[in-house]
Amino acid sequence: MQFALRHWTAILLILLFAGWAVFYLPGTPSYAIFELKQAVDARNGNVAASYVDFKKVVQNAGYEALQGHNSSAAGTDPSSIIAQFVGRGAVDLFSGPMAALLQQWCVQQVNDGAQQLQMPTAAVVGAVLLLHRNDGTAYTQWTDHKGQVWEVRMEREADGWKIVQVKNVAELLEKLKHQRENPPASPSP
């Protein structure tokens, strides 16, 4: 009892920290990023996929592609407005099947331990430190060791924080495809 009286401040701080770690931390986007990294490292594709809302990622990528395509066209032309509306409808229509294919591919890649999907610890720490949170959304941006800039947006959903947008995802997927088709040559002895 005397120990508790002498060290009441330290005990109180430990209890506060433990309460924070148990009740607050698991509900943060930072914790979701950490859990995603753990799942990728453990080659557990299904758990890793649970931290991504593939339908929203595909929809946002489609909208981004439409925006890029329509920005080169005349924005006030009525036909371009109709094309954009029809384009958004097409994105919404095809996002479900495309999301299912993307999810299946990602799960398989994580299960196989694909090197290009590995999350370096420094990148994860940087992403967490640079995380901007605003109510039910979070945003982070970092540059990996290859100089690729990653911009990721997350949203709080009913079952936790999920990635809902990866900026320039079409460009990133094209780079992954190119790396896969043209692996670096092994140095000859």
N, C-alpha and C positions, 0 to 999 in steps of 0.2 A: 504494500500500500504506500509505503514511504517513497518507493521508486516512482510510482505514478504521480505522486504529489510533486516530486522534484523535477520530473521530466514531462509535465503535463503539456507543455507547448509542443514538444517533439511528437508526443502521442497524438495530439490533436492534428498536427500536420500530416502524419502518416495516415490517420483515418480519413482526412479530407482528400488526400491523394488517392487512397484506395477507393473511395466513393466516386471520385472523378473517373478513375480507370475502369470501374465496373459499370457505372450508370451513364456517363456522358461520352466517353471516348468511342465505344463501339457504334455510336450513332453518327459519327462524323465522316465526311468525305475522305479525310486523311486516313482513317482506319480502313475504309473501303479500298483505297489504293494499296495500302499495306497488305490487306488480305488478298487482293488480286495478284500482287507480286508473289505472295506465298503459294497461291494456287498454281501460278505459272511455273515457279521453281519446283513444285512437287509434281509437275506434269499432270495436273488434274484439270482437264479441259472443261468438264461440266461445271465445276466450282468457279473456274475463271470466267466462264460464259455467264454465270449468274450475276456478274458485276457489270454486264454490258446489256443495254437495251438495243438489240440489233435492229429492230424495226425503226426506231428513232434515228439510229446512226445511218441507216440506209436512206431514210427519208431526208435527213439533213444533207447527206451527200448529194442526193438527187436535186434538192432545192438549190444547193450551192452550184451544181453543174448548170442548172437552168439559169440561175442568176448570172453566171459567167457568160453563158451563151447569149442571153437577152441583153446584157450590157453592151455587147458589140452591135446589137440591132437597135433600131430607133425605139426608144422607150415610150414615146407618146403615140406611136402609130397604133390605131385600133386593132389591126391584125396581129401585132406583136403582143398586145394585152390579151387577146383571145388565145394566142399560141401559148402564152405563159400560163393562163388558166387551164388550158387543156394539158399542158406539160405537168402542172402540179397535180392534176387528176391522175395522169399516167404514173407519176411518181408514187402517189398514194395507193394506186391500184396494184402496182408491181412491187411495192416495198415489202409486203408480207412474204411472198415466195423468195425474193432476193435475200431478205433477212434470214430466212431459214437456211438457205444455201451458205450464206456467209457464216452463220453460227456453226453449222456442221463443219465447214472448212476450218474455222478457228479452233474448235474443240479438237479436231484431228491434229492440227498443227501443234497445239499445246501438248496433247498426249504424246506426240512424237518427239517433243523437245526441240522444235524448230528454233535454230539459233537466232533468226531474225525477229522472233517474238519474245526473246528473253529481255527482261527488264533489269538493266544494271542498277545496283543499289544506289549509286551516286545519282542517277537520273530520278529514281523514286524519291530520294531525300530532297532533291532539288524541286521536284514537282510538288511535294508536300509543303516545302518551305515557301514556294511561290504561289500557293493556292489562295485564290480570292473567293471568299464565300459571301453570298448575299441571299439570305432567307433559305429558300429551297433549291438554290442553284450554287454551283461552284465552278470555277474556271482556273486552269493552270496552263502554263506554257514553259517549255524547256527545250534545250538543244542537246541532241545525243552526241556521242563520240564521232559520228560520221558527219556532223554538221547539219543534220536534219532537224528542222524546227517542228516541234509537236505542240499543237494547241488542242486541248481537250476540255469539253464542258460536261459537267455532271449535274444530275437532278436527283432530288430526294423523291423516291417512289414509295409505294406502300410497303415493299419488302426491303427497303434500304437504298443507299446511294448507288446510282448506276451511271455509266458513261453513256451519254446520249448524242454526242457529236465529237467528231475528230475532224478538224479543219484540214482541207486539202487531202482527204482520204483517198480520192481517186488517184492523185499523184503518188501517194504512198503505196497504194496497191500496185500501181504500175512499176514502181521501183522494186517491190518485192518480186513481182513476176519476172522482171528483167534479171534480178539476182538469181532467181531459181533457174531460168533458162540459160544463163551465162555465168556459171560458178567461176570464182577466181581460179586461175591455173595454179597447180601445185608446183612449187619450185623443184627443179630436177636436181638430183645429187651430183 
